[in-house]
C-alpha cells in the first residue's frame, strides 16, 4: 500500500520519513480543535501560494511551539478546490521545494485546520465563517485572491454587474469576494465590534490600500441602503479598530508540474494527480515551488498577531513595505520576467529557465537589472537590492526545475509595463540619464512586436490574454511582418500613451530607440538581431 496524504496515512511516520518527507511535530488534532473553537487567523484564497508559502509560516510556528492554533482557509472563487483538494486530503498539503540542482525538499504542511467555502450559498460553511468572525480571538484575515479579486469596476470604471447586485441585495446574498468580506465584518461589528486586521498578501502594488478601498465602497453602499448602520461604517473606517496592513510577497509558485506528479507517483505517493476545475484552476494535492521566499508586512495589528517574525517574515512599517515592493516590481524581478516573457515567446521558448541559457536573453536581463535599474533602485534597507537581484539572475530564473513559462508571464503585459519599466524610465528622465537605457527599449519593442502574433520567423503565434490586446492590435494592424517600412508612424500613438508607459515616450529619446528596434524585428530573425546588438 502506498503513502496516503491523509490524517490516517500520516500515522505511518516511518514510511513518510523513509521518503525524506518532513512531518509536523505538533499534535494536529489538538491544534484543529483549538483553532475551530476560537480561530485567530482566517485566510481567503485557498490556492497554491497560500498552501505552499503562507501556511508553511504557521507550520514553522506550530513546530517551534510559538503557536497553538492553525489557519482556516476560505475560498471565495472556486469552491471545487475545497471539495477536491481539501476534503479528500484532510486539508493537508505535500510541499515540494524545487532545488536548482534538480533535488527536492518535501514537507507535509498540516497547519490548515479546515477549508470552507466562503459564500452564503453554502449555508453550513457560511454559518461557520460568521461564527469565526464574531469570535473576539480572531486577529487577522489574510488574502491571496489575485489583484482581480479586489476590483469592483471594469476597465471603463463602471461597477461590475455582480457588485451592483450585491449593493442592491445586501449582505445576506453577497457574491463578490469584497462583498463577502464586508458581510463577515458586519457580523463582527454586530457581535461586539472587536478589532482585527485585514491583510492583503497579494502580489500587487499598495495591496492594503486596494483592499481597504473596495471594502469601504461596499460598506458605504450598504450603509446608504440601510443594510448597515452608520456606526459600522465609522468602525470599519477607523484603522485603530480595523487595519489594512500593506505587504510585499515574493515566491514563484507555478502550476503543478507533470514531472513532479510522475516522480511522486513512482515513489509510491497515492492520488497525486492534479485536477482542473470548471473555473480552470489547475491544482494538485502537492504544491511545487522555488525555495527563496520573501514576505514583508506592515506591523499594524489592533488585536495582536501570530509571531510571524519568528517564521522569517519581515515585520516593519508601511514605508519600508512600499520600498521593498518597488525594489522587486520596478527593478529586481518583475521587469526581468516581462522582458524574458515577450522575447521568449517570439523566440519559441516554453520555459523561463531555458531562456537563461540563451546568452542574448541573459545579457538583456542583466543589462536591465544591473546597468539600467540598480543605480536608480528604491533601497528598502531591510534587503540588499543587489543581493536580491543577484539571487534572481543566478539562482531563481535559471532554476531548470521550475516549470514556469514565458506564455504565463506574458499575460496582462499592458497592465504591468507602467510599473515594471515606467518607473525606471521616469527615474532616469528625472536625473538626466535616460540615454543609458538600451535594454528597456529592446524589451518594449519586443512586447509591441509580440502583439503582431507572429514569431521571429514569421510563423503564427498565440498571444496571451491581455485586457488591452484587442485595442493595441487594432492600432498595429497596418504593420506587416516582412515589411519594415510598413511601421511608418503607427507606433507613435501607443508610445505617447501615458496610461501604458507612465510617461509620453514620444517626448523622450526612448521613442526613437524603440522604433529602431521594432523595425529591425519586422524581418525574419530580427528579434535575435536586436538582442545581439545589445
TORLUM-607997 format. One record per residue (C-alpha): residue in three letters; x, y, z. Coordinates in Angstrom, 1 decimal, padded with zeros to 4 digits, m for minus. Layout:
residuo | x | y | z
ALA | X | Y | Z
...
END
This chain:
residuo | x | y | z
UNK | 000.0 | 000.0 | 000.0
UNK | 001.3 | 003.5 | m000.9
UNK | 001.6 | 006.7 | 001.0
UNK | m001.7 | 008.4 | 001.5
UNK | m001.8 | 012.1 | 002.3
UNK | m004.5 | 011.9 | 005.0
UNK | m004.6 | 012.0 | 008.8
UNK | m004.7 | 008.2 | 008.8
UNK | m001.9 | 007.9 | 006.3
UNK | 000.4 | 010.1 | 008.3
UNK | 000.2 | 007.7 | 011.3
UNK | 002.8 | 005.6 | 009.4
UNK | 005.5 | 008.2 | 010.1
UNK | 008.4 | 005.8 | 009.3
UNK | 007.2 | 005.3 | 005.8
UNK | 007.0 | 009.0 | 005.1
UNK | 010.3 | 009.7 | 006.8
UNK | 011.9 | 007.0 | 004.7
UNK | 011.0 | 009.1 | 001.6
UNK | 012.7 | 012.1 | 003.2
UNK | 009.4 | 013.9 | 003.9
UNK | 009.5 | 016.3 | 006.9
UNK | 006.4 | 015.8 | 009.0
UNK | 004.7 | 018.1 | 011.6
UNK | 005.9 | 017.6 | 015.2
UNK | 002.9 | 019.1 | 016.9
UNK | m000.4 | 017.5 | 017.9
UNK | m002.5 | 018.2 | 014.9
UNK | m005.8 | 017.0 | 016.4
UNK | m005.4 | 019.4 | 019.4
UNK | m004.4 | 022.2 | 017.0
UNK | m007.6 | 021.7 | 014.9
UNK | m009.8 | 021.6 | 018.0
UNK | m008.3 | 024.8 | 019.4
UNK | m008.5 | 026.6 | 016.1
UNK | m012.1 | 025.8 | 015.4
UNK | m013.1 | 026.8 | 019.0
UNK | m011.5 | 030.2 | 018.8
UNK | m009.7 | 031.0 | 015.5
UNK | m007.0 | 033.6 | 015.3
UNK | m006.3 | 033.5 | 011.5
UNK | m008.6 | 033.0 | 008.5
UNK | m007.1 | 033.2 | 005.0
UNK | m009.1 | 033.9 | 001.8
UNK | m007.8 | 032.3 | m001.3
UNK | m007.1 | 028.6 | m000.9
UNK | m004.7 | 028.2 | m003.8
UNK | m001.0 | 027.4 | m004.3
UNK | 000.8 | 030.5 | m003.0
UNK | m001.2 | 030.1 | 000.3
UNK | m000.7 | 026.4 | 000.7
UNK | 003.0 | 026.5 | m000.4
UNK | 004.1 | 029.6 | 001.4
UNK | 001.8 | 031.3 | 003.9
UNK | 000.5 | 028.0 | 005.5
UNK | 004.1 | 027.0 | 005.9
UNK | 004.8 | 030.0 | 008.0
UNK | 002.3 | 029.0 | 010.6
UNK | 003.6 | 025.4 | 010.4
UNK | 007.1 | 026.7 | 011.5
UNK | 005.5 | 028.5 | 014.5
UNK | 003.5 | 025.4 | 015.4
UNK | 006.6 | 023.2 | 015.1
UNK | 008.6 | 025.6 | 017.3
UNK | 005.9 | 025.8 | 020.0
UNK | 005.4 | 029.5 | 019.1
UNK | 001.7 | 029.0 | 018.2
UNK | m001.1 | 026.7 | 019.3
UNK | m003.6 | 027.3 | 016.5
UNK | m003.5 | 026.9 | 012.8
UNK | m005.2 | 028.7 | 009.9
UNK | m008.7 | 028.2 | 008.4
UNK | m008.8 | 028.5 | 004.6
UNK | m011.8 | 030.2 | 003.0
UNK | m012.3 | 030.1 | m000.8
UNK | m014.5 | 032.8 | m002.4
UNK | m013.8 | 032.0 | m006.1
UNK | m013.6 | 028.3 | m006.8
UNK | m015.4 | 026.0 | m004.3
UNK | m014.2 | 022.9 | m006.2
UNK | m010.8 | 023.4 | m004.6
UNK | m012.4 | 022.7 | m001.2
UNK | m014.3 | 019.6 | m002.4
UNK | m011.5 | 018.1 | m004.5
UNK | m008.2 | 019.2 | m002.8
UNK | m009.0 | 020.0 | 000.8
UNK | m011.6 | 017.5 | 001.9
UNK | m010.2 | 014.3 | 000.4
UNK | m006.7 | 015.1 | 001.9
UNK | m007.9 | 016.3 | 005.3
UNK | m006.6 | 019.8 | 004.4
UNK | m003.0 | 018.6 | 004.2
UNK | m000.5 | 019.7 | 001.5
UNK | 002.6 | 018.0 | 000.3
UNK | 005.1 | 020.8 | m000.2
UNK | 007.8 | 020.1 | m002.8
UNK | 010.5 | 022.7 | m002.9
UNK | 012.5 | 022.7 | m006.2
UNK | 016.2 | 023.0 | m005.8
UNK | 018.4 | 024.3 | m008.7
UNK | 020.4 | 021.0 | m008.7
UNK | 017.2 | 019.0 | m009.5
UNK | 016.7 | 017.7 | m006.0
UNK | 013.6 | 018.4 | m003.9
UNK | 012.8 | 019.1 | m000.3
UNK | 009.5 | 017.7 | 000.9
UNK | 007.3 | 018.6 | 003.8
UNK | 003.7 | 017.9 | 004.8
UNK | 002.1 | 021.2 | 005.6
UNK | m000.5 | 020.4 | 008.3
UNK | m001.2 | 023.9 | 009.7
UNK | m004.6 | 024.2 | 008.0
UNK | m007.4 | 023.3 | 010.4
UNK | m010.0 | 023.3 | 007.7
UNK | m011.2 | 024.6 | 004.4
UNK | m014.5 | 026.4 | 004.0
UNK | m016.5 | 027.7 | 001.0
UNK | m016.9 | 031.4 | 001.6
UNK | m020.3 | 032.1 | 000.2
UNK | m023.9 | 032.4 | 001.7
UNK | m024.8 | 029.8 | m001.0
UNK | m023.1 | 027.2 | 001.2
UNK | m025.1 | 027.6 | 004.4
UNK | m023.1 | 025.3 | 006.6
UNK | m019.7 | 026.8 | 005.8
UNK | m021.2 | 030.3 | 005.9
UNK | m022.5 | 029.8 | 009.4
UNK | m019.0 | 028.6 | 010.5
UNK | m017.4 | 031.7 | 008.9
UNK | m020.0 | 034.1 | 010.6
UNK | m019.3 | 032.4 | 013.9
UNK | m015.5 | 032.7 | 013.4
UNK | m015.8 | 036.4 | 012.5
UNK | m017.9 | 037.0 | 015.6
UNK | m015.1 | 035.5 | 017.8
UNK | m013.2 | 038.0 | 019.8
UNK | m010.0 | 035.9 | 019.5
UNK | m009.8 | 036.4 | 015.7
UNK | m006.7 | 038.5 | 015.0
UNK | m006.5 | 038.6 | 011.2
UNK | m007.9 | 037.7 | 007.8
UNK | m005.3 | 037.5 | 005.1
UNK | m005.8 | 037.3 | 001.3
UNK | m004.3 | 035.8 | m001.8
UNK | m007.2 | 036.2 | m004.3
UNK | m005.1 | 037.9 | m007.1
UNK | m005.3 | 041.6 | m007.9
UNK | m008.6 | 041.0 | m009.9
UNK | m010.2 | 039.8 | m006.6
UNK | m010.2 | 043.4 | m005.2
UNK | m011.6 | 045.0 | m008.4
UNK | m015.2 | 046.3 | m008.2
UNK | m015.2 | 048.1 | m011.5
UNK | m014.5 | 047.1 | m015.1
UNK | m011.9 | 048.8 | m017.4
UNK | m014.4 | 051.6 | m018.1
UNK | m014.8 | 052.5 | m014.5
UNK | m018.3 | 051.0 | m014.2
UNK | m019.3 | 048.8 | m011.3
UNK | m019.4 | 045.2 | m012.3
UNK | m022.9 | 043.6 | m012.5
UNK | m022.2 | 041.3 | m009.6
UNK | m021.2 | 044.2 | m007.4
UNK | m024.3 | 046.2 | m008.4
UNK | m026.4 | 043.2 | m007.4
UNK | m024.6 | 042.9 | m004.1
UNK | m025.1 | 046.5 | m003.3
UNK | m028.8 | 046.2 | m004.1
UNK | m029.5 | 042.9 | m002.3
UNK | m027.3 | 043.4 | 000.7
UNK | m025.0 | 041.3 | 002.9
UNK | m027.3 | 038.2 | 003.1
UNK | m026.6 | 037.3 | m000.6
UNK | m023.1 | 038.6 | m001.1
UNK | m021.3 | 037.1 | m004.1
UNK | m018.2 | 039.2 | m004.9
UNK | m015.2 | 038.5 | m002.7
UNK | m015.2 | 042.0 | m001.3
UNK | m018.9 | 041.9 | m000.5
UNK | m018.4 | 038.5 | 001.3
UNK | m015.6 | 040.0 | 003.5
UNK | m017.6 | 043.1 | 004.2
UNK | m020.6 | 041.0 | 005.2
UNK | m018.5 | 039.0 | 007.6
UNK | m017.0 | 042.2 | 009.1
UNK | m020.6 | 043.4 | 009.6
UNK | m021.2 | 040.2 | 011.7
UNK | m018.1 | 041.0 | 013.7
UNK | m019.3 | 044.5 | 014.3
UNK | m022.7 | 043.3 | 015.5
UNK | m021.0 | 040.8 | 017.8
UNK | m019.1 | 043.4 | 019.7
UNK | m017.0 | 045.4 | 017.2
UNK | m013.8 | 043.5 | 018.1
UNK | m010.7 | 044.9 | 016.5
UNK | m008.8 | 042.9 | 013.8
UNK | m006.5 | 043.2 | 010.8
UNK | m007.4 | 042.6 | 007.1
UNK | m004.1 | 041.8 | 005.4
UNK | m003.7 | 041.5 | 001.6
UNK | m000.8 | 039.3 | 000.7
UNK | m001.3 | 039.5 | m003.0
UNK | 001.4 | 040.4 | m005.4
UNK | 000.3 | 043.9 | m006.3
UNK | 001.3 | 047.4 | m005.5
UNK | m000.3 | 049.1 | m002.4
UNK | m002.3 | 045.9 | m001.8
UNK | m003.7 | 047.0 | 001.6
UNK | m004.9 | 050.2 | 000.1
UNK | m006.7 | 048.3 | m002.7
UNK | m008.4 | 046.0 | m000.1
UNK | m009.4 | 048.9 | 002.1
UNK | m010.8 | 050.9 | m000.8
UNK | m013.0 | 048.1 | m002.0
UNK | m014.3 | 047.1 | 001.5
UNK | m015.1 | 050.7 | 002.2
UNK | m017.0 | 051.2 | m001.0
UNK | m019.2 | 048.1 | m000.3
UNK | m019.7 | 049.3 | 003.4
UNK | m020.7 | 052.8 | 002.2
UNK | m023.1 | 051.3 | m000.3
UNK | m024.8 | 049.1 | 002.2
UNK | m025.0 | 052.0 | 004.8
UNK | m026.7 | 054.2 | 002.3
UNK | m029.2 | 051.4 | 001.5
UNK | m029.9 | 050.8 | 005.2
UNK | m028.3 | 047.4 | 005.3
UNK | m025.7 | 048.5 | 007.9
UNK | m025.7 | 051.3 | 010.5
UNK | m023.5 | 054.4 | 010.2
UNK | m021.6 | 053.2 | 013.3
UNK | m020.4 | 050.2 | 011.2
UNK | m019.0 | 052.5 | 008.6
UNK | m017.2 | 054.5 | 011.2
UNK | m015.8 | 051.4 | 012.9
UNK | m014.5 | 049.7 | 009.7
UNK | m013.1 | 053.0 | 008.6
UNK | m011.1 | 053.5 | 011.8
UNK | m007.7 | 051.9 | 011.3
UNK | m007.1 | 051.7 | 015.1
UNK | m010.0 | 049.2 | 015.1
UNK | m009.8 | 047.6 | 011.6
UNK | m006.4 | 047.9 | 010.0
UNK | m005.4 | 047.1 | 006.4
UNK | m001.6 | 046.5 | 006.6
UNK | 000.4 | 046.6 | 003.3
UNK | 002.6 | 043.7 | 002.4
UNK | 005.1 | 042.5 | m000.3
UNK | 005.2 | 038.9 | m001.1
UNK | 007.6 | 037.0 | m003.4
UNK | 007.8 | 033.3 | m004.2
UNK | 007.4 | 031.8 | m007.6
UNK | 004.7 | 029.1 | m007.3
UNK | 003.9 | 027.7 | m010.7
UNK | 001.2 | 025.2 | m011.6
UNK | 001.8 | 021.6 | m010.6
UNK | 004.5 | 020.1 | m012.9
UNK | 003.9 | 016.8 | m014.7
UNK | 007.4 | 015.8 | m013.8
UNK | 006.7 | 016.1 | m010.1
UNK | 003.4 | 014.2 | m010.4
UNK | 005.3 | 011.3 | m012.1
UNK | 008.1 | 011.4 | m009.6
UNK | 005.8 | 011.3 | m006.6
UNK | 003.6 | 008.6 | m008.1
UNK | 006.6 | 006.4 | m009.0
UNK | 007.8 | 006.7 | m005.4
UNK | 004.5 | 005.4 | m004.0
UNK | 002.7 | 008.6 | m003.1
UNK | m001.0 | 007.9 | m003.9
UNK | m003.6 | 010.2 | m005.7
UNK | m001.1 | 012.9 | m006.5
UNK | m002.7 | 013.7 | m009.9
UNK | m003.6 | 017.4 | m010.4
UNK | m007.2 | 018.3 | m011.0
UNK | m008.6 | 021.0 | m013.3
UNK | m011.8 | 022.7 | m012.0
UNK | m014.7 | 024.0 | m014.0
UNK | m013.2 | 027.5 | m013.4
UNK | m009.9 | 026.4 | m014.9
UNK | m007.9 | 026.2 | m011.6
UNK | m005.1 | 023.7 | m012.1
UNK | m004.3 | 022.4 | m008.6
UNK | m002.9 | 019.2 | m007.0
UNK | m002.6 | 017.7 | m003.6
UNK | 001.1 | 018.8 | m003.7
UNK | 002.5 | 022.3 | m004.4
UNK | 005.8 | 022.7 | m006.3
UNK | 007.7 | 026.0 | m005.8
UNK | 011.1 | 027.6 | m005.6
UNK | 012.9 | 027.7 | m002.3
UNK | 013.5 | 031.5 | m002.0
UNK | 010.6 | 033.4 | m000.4
UNK | 010.0 | 036.8 | 001.0
UNK | 007.1 | 038.3 | 002.9
UNK | 007.3 | 041.9 | 004.3
UNK | 004.3 | 043.1 | 006.3
UNK | 003.4 | 046.4 | 007.8
UNK | 003.1 | 045.7 | 011.5
UNK | m000.3 | 047.1 | 012.4
UNK | m002.5 | 044.5 | 014.1
UNK | m005.0 | 046.0 | 016.6
UNK | m006.0 | 042.7 | 018.1
UNK | m002.5 | 041.1 | 018.2
UNK | m001.0 | 038.6 | 015.7
UNK | 001.0 | 035.4 | 015.3
UNK | 004.8 | 035.8 | 015.9
UNK | 005.4 | 035.9 | 012.2
UNK | 008.9 | 037.4 | 012.5
UNK | 009.9 | 034.1 | 014.1
UNK | 008.9 | 032.4 | 010.8
UNK | 011.1 | 034.6 | 008.7
UNK | 008.6 | 037.4 | 007.9
UNK | 009.9 | 041.0 | 007.9
UNK | 007.5 | 042.9 | 010.2
UNK | 008.1 | 046.6 | 009.6
UNK | 006.5 | 050.0 | 008.7
UNK | 004.5 | 051.0 | 005.6
UNK | 007.2 | 053.0 | 004.0
UNK | 009.6 | 050.0 | 004.1
UNK | 007.0 | 047.7 | 002.7
UNK | 006.4 | 050.1 | m000.1
UNK | 010.1 | 050.5 | m000.8
UNK | 010.6 | 046.7 | m000.8
UNK | 007.7 | 046.2 | m003.2
UNK | 009.1 | 048.9 | m005.5
UNK | 012.5 | 047.3 | m005.4
UNK | 011.1 | 044.0 | m006.6
UNK | 008.4 | 045.2 | m009.0
UNK | 010.2 | 048.0 | m010.7
UNK | 013.8 | 046.7 | m010.8
UNK | 015.0 | 043.4 | m009.4
UNK | 012.5 | 040.8 | m010.6
UNK | 009.3 | 041.8 | m012.4
UNK | 010.9 | 043.8 | m015.3
UNK | 013.2 | 040.9 | m016.0
UNK | 010.3 | 038.5 | m016.0
UNK | 008.4 | 040.6 | m018.6
UNK | 011.4 | 041.1 | m020.8
UNK | 012.0 | 037.3 | m020.8
UNK | 008.3 | 036.6 | m021.4
UNK | 007.7 | 038.6 | m024.6
UNK | 011.2 | 037.9 | m026.0
UNK | 011.0 | 034.2 | m025.2
UNK | 007.6 | 033.8 | m026.8
UNK | 008.9 | 035.4 | m030.0
UNK | 011.9 | 033.0 | m030.0
UNK | 009.9 | 029.9 | m029.3
UNK | 010.8 | 029.2 | m025.7
UNK | 008.4 | 027.5 | m023.4
UNK | 010.5 | 027.6 | m020.2
UNK | 011.9 | 030.6 | m018.4
UNK | 014.9 | 028.6 | m017.2
UNK | 015.8 | 027.7 | m020.8
UNK | 015.9 | 031.4 | m021.7
UNK | 018.5 | 032.0 | m019.1
UNK | 020.8 | 029.6 | m021.1
UNK | 020.5 | 031.9 | m024.1
UNK | 023.4 | 034.3 | m023.9
UNK | 021.5 | 037.1 | m025.8
UNK | 018.5 | 036.9 | m023.4
UNK | 020.7 | 036.6 | m020.3
UNK | 022.6 | 039.7 | m021.4
UNK | 019.3 | 041.6 | m021.9
UNK | 018.0 | 041.0 | m018.4
UNK | 021.4 | 041.5 | m016.8
UNK | 021.6 | 044.9 | m018.5
UNK | 018.1 | 045.9 | m017.5
UNK | 018.8 | 044.8 | m013.9
UNK | 022.3 | 045.7 | m013.1
UNK | 023.1 | 048.6 | m015.5
UNK | 019.7 | 050.3 | m016.1
UNK | 017.7 | 049.6 | m012.9
UNK | 020.0 | 049.1 | m010.0
UNK | 021.6 | 052.6 | m009.9
UNK | 018.1 | 054.2 | m009.5
UNK | 016.6 | 051.4 | m007.4
UNK | 014.5 | 052.1 | m004.3
UNK | 016.6 | 050.7 | m001.4
UNK | 014.3 | 049.4 | 001.4
UNK | 017.1 | 049.0 | 003.9
UNK | 016.0 | 045.6 | 005.2
UNK | 017.1 | 043.7 | 002.0
UNK | 020.0 | 044.4 | m000.3
UNK | 018.7 | 045.2 | m003.8
UNK | 022.0 | 044.0 | m005.4
UNK | 021.9 | 040.7 | m003.5
UNK | 018.2 | 040.2 | m004.3
UNK | 018.9 | 040.9 | m008.0
UNK | 021.9 | 038.5 | m008.0
UNK | 019.8 | 035.7 | m006.5
UNK | 017.1 | 036.3 | m009.1
UNK | 019.6 | 036.2 | m012.0
UNK | 021.9 | 033.5 | m010.8
UNK | 019.5 | 031.1 | m008.9
UNK | 015.9 | 031.8 | m009.3
UNK | 015.3 | 032.4 | m013.0
UNK | 017.9 | 029.8 | m014.2
UNK | 016.4 | 027.0 | m012.0
UNK | 015.7 | 024.3 | m014.6
UNK | 013.3 | 022.5 | m012.4
UNK | 010.9 | 025.5 | m012.1
UNK | 008.1 | 024.8 | m014.7
UNK | 007.4 | 028.5 | m015.3
UNK | 006.6 | 029.6 | m018.8
UNK | 007.0 | 032.9 | m020.7
UNK | 003.5 | 032.4 | m022.0
UNK | 002.1 | 032.6 | m018.5
UNK | 004.1 | 035.6 | m017.6
UNK | 003.2 | 037.4 | m020.8
UNK | m000.4 | 037.6 | m019.6
UNK | m001.7 | 041.2 | m019.0
UNK | 001.6 | 042.8 | m020.0
UNK | m000.1 | 046.1 | m020.8
UNK | m001.1 | 046.4 | m017.1
UNK | 002.5 | 045.7 | m016.0
UNK | 004.5 | 047.9 | m018.3
UNK | 003.9 | 051.3 | m016.5
UNK | 005.3 | 049.9 | m013.2
UNK | 007.9 | 047.3 | m014.4
UNK | 009.6 | 049.6 | m017.0
UNK | 007.9 | 053.0 | m016.5
UNK | 009.4 | 053.7 | m013.0
UNK | 013.0 | 053.2 | m014.1
UNK | 012.3 | 055.3 | m017.2
UNK | 010.8 | 058.1 | m015.0
UNK | 013.8 | 058.0 | m012.6
UNK | 016.3 | 058.1 | m015.5
UNK | 014.4 | 061.0 | m017.1
UNK | 014.4 | 062.9 | m013.8
UNK | 018.2 | 062.6 | m013.3
UNK | 019.0 | 063.2 | m017.0
UNK | 020.5 | 059.7 | m017.6
UNK | 017.8 | 058.3 | m019.9
UNK | 020.3 | 057.9 | m022.7
UNK | 021.8 | 054.9 | m020.9
UNK | 018.6 | 052.9 | m021.4
UNK | 019.1 | 050.3 | m024.2
UNK | 017.7 | 047.1 | m022.7
UNK | 014.4 | 048.5 | m021.7
UNK | 013.7 | 049.9 | m025.3
UNK | 014.5 | 046.5 | m026.7
UNK | 012.1 | 044.8 | m024.2
UNK | 009.3 | 047.4 | m025.1
UNK | 009.9 | 046.9 | m028.8
UNK | 009.7 | 043.1 | m028.3
UNK | 006.4 | 043.5 | m026.5
UNK | 004.9 | 045.6 | m029.3
UNK | 006.3 | 043.2 | m031.9
UNK | 004.9 | 040.2 | m029.9
UNK | 001.4 | 041.8 | m030.3
UNK | 001.6 | 041.1 | m034.1
UNK | 001.1 | 037.4 | m033.1
UNK | 003.9 | 036.0 | m035.3
UNK | 007.2 | 034.7 | m034.0
UNK | 010.7 | 035.7 | m035.1
UNK | 010.5 | 033.6 | m038.2
UNK | 007.0 | 034.9 | m039.1
UNK | 005.0 | 031.8 | m038.1
UNK | 001.7 | 032.4 | m036.4
UNK | 001.9 | 032.6 | m032.6
UNK | m000.7 | 032.8 | m029.9
UNK | m000.8 | 035.9 | m027.8
UNK | m001.5 | 035.5 | m024.0
UNK | m004.7 | 037.2 | m022.6
UNK | m004.5 | 040.9 | m022.0
UNK | m007.3 | 043.4 | m021.5
UNK | m005.7 | 045.9 | m024.0
UNK | m004.7 | 043.3 | m026.6
UNK | m007.6 | 044.0 | m028.9
UNK | m007.2 | 047.8 | m029.0
UNK | m003.4 | 047.6 | m029.3
UNK | m003.6 | 045.1 | m032.1
UNK | m006.1 | 047.3 | m033.9
UNK | m003.6 | 050.2 | m033.6
UNK | m000.9 | 047.9 | m035.1
UNK | m003.0 | 046.3 | m037.8
UNK | m001.3 | 048.2 | m040.7
UNK | 002.1 | 047.0 | m039.7
UNK | 003.1 | 043.8 | m041.5
UNK | 005.9 | 041.3 | m040.8
UNK | 008.5 | 041.2 | m043.6
UNK | 007.7 | 044.9 | m044.5
UNK | 009.8 | 047.1 | m042.2
UNK | 008.6 | 050.3 | m044.0
UNK | 005.0 | 049.5 | m043.0
UNK | 005.9 | 050.6 | m039.4
UNK | 005.6 | 054.2 | m040.5
UNK | 004.4 | 056.3 | m037.6
UNK | 002.0 | 053.7 | m036.3
UNK | 003.8 | 053.2 | m033.0
UNK | 003.7 | 056.9 | m032.1
UNK | 000.1 | 057.0 | m030.6
UNK | 001.0 | 053.9 | m028.4
UNK | 004.3 | 055.3 | m027.3
UNK | 002.6 | 058.6 | m026.4
UNK | 000.1 | 056.8 | m024.1
UNK | 000.9 | 057.7 | m020.5
UNK | m001.5 | 055.1 | m019.2
UNK | 000.6 | 052.3 | m020.7
UNK | 004.1 | 053.7 | m020.1
UNK | 003.6 | 056.2 | m017.2
UNK | 005.1 | 058.9 | m019.4
UNK | 004.8 | 060.2 | m023.0
UNK | 007.7 | 058.4 | m024.6
UNK | 007.5 | 060.4 | m027.8
UNK | 008.8 | 063.4 | m025.8
UNK | 011.9 | 061.3 | m024.8
UNK | 014.9 | 059.8 | m026.6
UNK | 013.5 | 056.4 | m026.0
UNK | 010.8 | 056.5 | m028.7
UNK | 013.4 | 056.5 | m031.5
UNK | 015.2 | 053.6 | m029.9
UNK | 012.0 | 051.6 | m029.6
UNK | 011.1 | 052.3 | m033.2
UNK | 014.5 | 051.4 | m034.4
UNK | 014.4 | 048.0 | m032.6
UNK | 010.9 | 047.3 | m033.6
UNK | 011.7 | 048.0 | m037.3
UNK | 014.6 | 045.5 | m037.0
UNK | 012.3 | 043.0 | m035.5
UNK | 009.9 | 043.1 | m038.5
UNK | 012.3 | 040.9 | m040.6
UNK | 012.9 | 037.2 | m040.1
UNK | 015.4 | 036.8 | m037.3
UNK | 015.1 | 040.4 | m036.4
UNK | 014.3 | 039.8 | m032.8
UNK | 017.6 | 037.9 | m032.5
UNK | 019.4 | 040.6 | m034.3
UNK | 018.1 | 043.3 | m032.0
UNK | 019.2 | 041.3 | m029.0
UNK | 022.6 | 040.7 | m030.4
UNK | 023.0 | 044.4 | m031.0
UNK | 023.0 | 044.9 | m027.2
END
